[in-house]
Amino acid sequence: MAQPSMTGAAPGEKAAATSAAGDVARLLIRVNVSALILFHTYAVIMGEQAIRDTLTSWGLPAGLAWSAVLFEGLAPILVILGVYARLAAALMVFWMVMALLMAHVLTGHFAQLAANGVGWRLEGQFFFLIDSLAVVLLGAGRYGLGIGGRWN
């Protein structure tokens, strides 16, 4: 028989509640970062030119912009569904690192405030990077399709 702790809950009950809260937190992070990244894919599909312009400025083919459909489209959908979530989130991390290196390092954006003067110019990019990295490290948790074994 489990002995109640000083808080009144049996040790196993507290661990189960903590585990459930952690799984809900993983779900919230997964859905939040992925849903917001999906808006960027929509922009690329609708003809947004920033990725194409950045690629051509580095001497790369503008057609590589369509790789955004993988990194900003398919990967976030997999993360939301909990299908190979760690692997898909790693693709999102790779994409954000490449975006930061190609579009922001040489421009001096790291030391700039946002256009309206409130906040840091790259806070959105770092939100996507750090939250995607959190999914890589934490995994999907129990709320999702659970396809992908250790990659989930």
C-alpha positions in Angstrom: 0.0 0.0 0.0 1.4 3.4 -1.0 2.1 5.8 1.9 0.7 9.3 1.5 3.3 12.0 1.3 3.2 15.3 3.3 1.2 16.8 0.4 -1.5 14.2 0.9 -0.9 12.5 -2.5 0.6 9.1 -2.8 4.1 9.2 -4.5 2.8 7.4 -7.6 -0.1 9.8 -8.0 2.2 12.8 -8.0 4.5 11.2 -10.6 1.5 10.4 -12.8 0.2 14.0 -12.6 3.6 15.4 -13.4 4.0 13.1 -16.3 0.5 14.1 -17.7 1.4 17.8 -17.3 4.7 17.2 -19.1 2.9 15.5 -22.0 0.4 18.4 -22.2 3.3 20.8 -22.2 5.0 18.9 -25.0 1.8 19.0 -27.0 1.4 22.7 -26.6 5.0 23.4 -27.7 4.6 21.1 -30.7 1.4 22.6 -31.9 2.3 26.2 -31.2 5.7 26.3 -33.0 4.5 24.1 -35.8 1.3 25.9 -36.6 3.1 29.2 -36.6 5.8 27.9 -39.0 3.1 26.6 -41.4 2.2 30.3 -42.1 5.6 30.7 -43.6 5.0 27.8 -46.0 1.8 29.4 -47.1 3.7 32.6 -47.9 6.3 30.7 -50.0 3.5 28.9 -51.9 1.8 32.2 -52.6 4.9 33.7 -54.1 6.8 35.4 -51.2 10.3 36.2 -52.5 12.5 36.6 -49.4 13.8 33.0 -49.5 14.4 33.2 -53.2 16.2 36.5 -52.9 18.4 35.2 -50.1 19.3 32.0 -52.1 20.2 34.0 -55.2 22.3 36.5 -53.2 24.4 33.5 -52.1 24.7 32.2 -55.7 22.2 29.3 -55.1 19.3 28.5 -57.4 16.1 30.2 -56.5 14.3 26.9 -57.1 15.7 25.7 -53.7 13.1 28.0 -52.1 10.6 25.1 -52.7 12.6 23.1 -50.1 10.6 25.3 -47.6 7.6 23.0 -48.3 9.6 20.2 -46.7 11.2 22.2 -43.8 8.3 24.6 -43.1 5.4 22.5 -44.4 5.7 18.7 -44.1 8.0 18.8 -41.0 5.6 20.9 -38.9 2.7 18.7 -39.8 4.6 15.6 -38.7 5.5 17.4 -35.4 1.8 18.3 -34.8 0.7 14.7 -35.5 3.5 13.2 -33.4 4.9 11.2 -36.3 8.7 11.1 -36.3 8.4 14.3 -34.2 12.0 14.5 -33.1 13.3 14.0 -36.7 10.8 16.5 -38.2 11.7 19.0 -35.5 15.4 18.5 -36.3 14.6 19.5 -39.9 12.9 22.6 -38.6 16.0 23.4 -36.4 18.3 22.9 -39.5 16.1 25.2 -41.5 16.2 28.0 -38.9 19.9 27.7 -38.4 20.4 28.0 -42.2 18.0 31.0 -42.3 19.8 32.7 -39.5 23.2 32.2 -41.2 22.1 33.1 -44.7 19.7 35.9 -44.1 20.7 37.5 -40.8 24.4 37.1 -39.9 25.9 39.4 -42.5 23.2 42.0 -42.3 23.8 42.9 -38.7 20.3 41.9 -37.6 21.6 40.2 -34.5 22.2 43.7 -33.0 19.0 45.4 -34.1 15.7 46.1 -32.6 12.5 45.3 -34.3 11.3 47.8 -37.0 8.9 49.4 -34.5 11.6 49.7 -31.9 10.0 47.3 -29.5 11.8 43.9 -29.1 14.6 42.2 -30.9 14.6 41.9 -34.6 15.2 38.2 -34.5 13.0 37.2 -31.7 10.6 35.3 -34.0 13.4 33.4 -35.6 14.9 32.4 -32.2 11.4 31.4 -31.0 11.1 29.0 -33.9 14.7 27.7 -33.4 14.5 27.2 -29.6 11.0 25.7 -29.5 11.9 23.3 -32.4 15.0 22.3 -30.5 12.9 21.7 -27.4 10.8 19.2 -29.4 14.0 17.5 -30.6 15.1 17.1 -27.0 11.8 16.3 -25.3 10.0 14.3 -28.0 6.3 14.3 -28.7 5.1 12.9 -25.5 2.1 10.6 -25.3 -0.4 12.8 -27.2 0.0 12.2 -30.8 -0.1 9.3 -33.3 3.1 7.9 -31.8 4.6 6.7 -35.1 8.4 6.7 -35.2 9.7 4.9 -32.2 12.8 6.6 -30.8 12.4 9.4 -33.3 9.2 10.4 -31.7 
